[in-house]
Amino acid sequence: MRRLCGVLNRAKKILNILKKHYGENAFTVSPVEPFRALIGCILSQRTRDKNASRAAIALFSVASTPQQILRLDPTVLRQLIRPSGYYNQKAKNIIGASRAIVERFGGVTPRTRTELISLPGVGPKTADIVLSYGFGEPAIAVDTHIHRVTKRLGLANDKASPADIKIALEGSLPRIDYSYTDGAILSIGKEYCKSGRPRCGECPLNHLCEKCGV
């Protein structure tokens, strides 16, 4: 109980500091059509945002529904998404997810985490992003940045898995703050709490960080 209270208090302090640093409305989620959010996430895997964006724009200019994607020649699909990298596997997953949505969900992108994870190419992080951006459901999508920062801040132990991190964060904060926390901690990871050479001296959370300077 004492450990839980400590984590809750620490999470609250961290959130307040992040809101002062970035601003209360810095990470407002902009709604995205669920299927586009899903395909955009698949394209973003193992690549930079700008490359995924180029591929998504090219693909959605000719096909933006599962039915339209299934009508595309696979060779054309691979060429359209080539800028995202790993385009052969991503094309396979996009076709597989589109087919599953049409055959199992009546052409409508599923809106539960379990159903989303059942789609080809969709893992927990992608499912949470689709829930948050596509359906407006509060969710924290744990990527490598959030995984790293959360452990360094002492909100989870060093051996915590991504699933553990999700439970720790969502269990420590009000649902209304999930999206903000997701965006803010992600930004901390990209800007300050880097994997190799963290900028501890500039980080607004350095006085609360258990790994500061390590």
Summary of the structure (lengths in Angstrom):
residues: 214
radius of gyration: 18.6
end to end distance: 28.7
largest distance: 58.7
contacts: 672
relative contact order: 0.14
helix: 64%
strand: 0%
